[in-house]
């Protein structure tokens, strides 16, 4: 019914479009009204009312009227049904619910407040009456967010097939291919990964081919039931999204590869496959067990929009836009996506291979290539990257997803990155803790002679700190950039928890109650006897998407608790069986920290599109608890970080399933299977790479498989595991222990300001985002990775979203998906065609970025000129 109505409206509008383009939007409203068929929900609206509704959905110019989507007719039907009293009440509820929501533009919130302040009897103007009803209908039956309205349909057909043989098989095939490919290239200097959008593009033709050519044969499985290889239905948008989400769970961090690589390549410990497998199983599944408690706070609520995930919804919608008639005049989303892929595929060759100076556009250093101050401040390779135009490479521009990240979030992080750069300058040029004897911006660890730190020089045969060897070697030292990065990491945790507890304590307390009640329910007989009789998880949520999702049976919380308990048992068995020198209580401590931080961190990502891991917090706490034990630290760090990382990945997929109306039990079942597949595939590829790639993880590796991520992991194990934070905080870098207090004071200050002086607190400001920006400005990622994306973010998330919302709604997320897909395919071809075979182009445009002091990144002071040939305390007197 709805689709027929929408088709009638669109057909009528297409006839209108042939009229004069100079007519006003109001005149277009009259023409729409004159030609809409009688069964349409718009038939009773005046031209002015249609005009207002068009504007609310982003049609700001007369030409846009030809693109009226089905949802305008859908929402129009509810406008006619809503009473004025109901509308005012919906708006009043919205004023309360979105009072401090940074994703609601201030002008839209002002409209909420204006219409909520009047009494129904005072609305004498018919236009005001319609405005109130239209706004209420959008909030109640669609979404208050432009981002969601642009990508998510407000209606659902529960009879569309989802769990089919073809969706499972295609998801399994691409999960194997994608997981293996991503693991293979994950440890390259410039990693390449098959993104979700690339897999969507590959799934689409595969699904259509299967639906058209695979025979509809039924295979008997049990008691007369058959499993059909194909069904009498074209490949559907729900099957496409279901298969995409099954793959997406394999895109989550496979964190144990860091443990395995570090042990094998840097600790020379040839860990067997059994240890690798069971550790990976425990780590990967424990995060899924936490996801059940998170749904209530970051999946079901309207304000949890997950901006970074909307690209997936937009692409799915674009791929199934069949014709211009479906979207109106002009190019369709599907066509635009493929043109975007094609453009980026060819464009990537220019900065990546033909003209490297466009990728590393450190043009200011070309003026004086040997000028140390100029190179270290403006340089993009070894400097701080303070450069207004630093790259034309989409791989660099898209570092922080500027087309997806909300404007307020991106620019708060950019402000933090600029602040961090200024602090690094102050640290370095004041020679803070002798950092001038080291490069200004390196993620490496150094000895007191300026050489790379080797942990094997200070460990005994049990991989624990040997103090005698340590006193004969050197303490590990940070660059100025790393000092700032770790200091920011330390400060953000107390800042986050104090700020969130002061501003959203009710959410955290409610989560604690939910966790306790869920645990206790495991011991109740009725929980195990009949889970289907429980009340629906969505009963307390009344937005449009939650109401539609009530048609589908939800996964009970105790299912998630069972997954958690199983992974906990596996984790304990691994720790004990393989003699890891890791006490079991440390695993429970790691879980406890996740329980405290997981909800605040996930809410942050759901609202701002920005994530933060617990890796640094866990390694510091474990370093205090288990000093001199790097292997134990790495194991607990893997559990501690991946609980958060995998839970975030899973609940973001749950939100996409919520938007796409995918049955939750189907998603739960399918993703559990895919995680199991991911463990086997990733471990197989990782071990093959270690055994078969020459010079793997070495600086001179021919194909650039130098494992920079594993180096960072190894450095952390040295600093916080072998050395221990006590030595670092008390003697090597005492300032770092004060960062805990600095973060706590900032959290208290901003928490009091927001809670008690809310009227004077900008709703878009979040001190956590500023600090995350400072963390982002950590080696090796300098400001040259932030600044190019800022221009894109401003143009997309502010200018276009505010002044050209229809074009933004139609193309922004599709463009992001298209560019990401084109970049992946181009990078793959470039790697195998030219880079792997060392077909380099040696000309000025490829060598100039690396010809000066920026690339060499030397220290300001020469340590060999010191009286003793080293800086800091002497051998035998190390802290």
Secondary structure, 3 states (H helix, E strand, C coil): CHHHHHHHHHHHHHHHHCCCCCCCHHHHHHHHHHHCCCCCCCCCCCHHHHHHHHHHCCCCCHHHHHHCCHHHHHHHHHHHHCCHHHHHHHHHHHHHHCCCCCCCCHHHHHHHHHHHCCCHHHCCCHHHHHHHHHHHHHHHHCCCCHHHHHHCCCCCCCCCCCCCHHHHHHHHHHHHHHHHHHHHHCCCCCCCCCCHHHHHHHHHHHHHHHHHHCCCCEEEEECCEEEECCCCCCCCHHHHHHHHHHHHHHHCCCCHHHHHHHHHHHCCCCCCHHHHHHHHHHHHHHHHHHHHHHHHHHCCCCCCCCHHHHHHHHHHHHHCCCCHHHHCCCCCHHHHHHHHHHHHHHHHHHHHHHCHHHCCCCHHHHCCCCCHHHHHHHCCCCCCCCCCCCCCCHHHHHHHCCCCCCHHHHHHHHHHHHHHHHHHHHHHHCCHHHHHHCCCCCCCCECCCCCECCHHHCECCCCEECHHHHHHCCCCECCHHHHHHHHHHHHHHHHHHHHHHHHHHHHHHHHHHHHHHHHHHCCCHHHHHCHHHCCCCCCCCCCHHHHHHCCCCCCCHHHHHHHHHHHHHHHHHHHHHCCCCCCHHHHHHHHHHHHHHHHHHHHHHHHHCCCCCCHHHHHHHHHHHCCCEHHHHHHHHHHHHHHHHHHHHHHHHHHHHHHHCCCHHHHHHHHHHHHHHHHHHHHHHHHHHHHHCCCCCCCCCCCCCCCHHHHHHHHHHHHHHHHHHHHHHHHHCCHHHHHHHHHHHHHHHHHHHHHHCHHHCCCCCCHHHHHHHHHHCCCCCCHHHCHHHHHHHHHHHHHHHHHCHHHHHHHHHHHHHHHHHHHHHHHHHHHHHHHCCCCCCCCHHHHHHHCCHHHHCCCCCCHHHCCCCCCCCCCCCCC
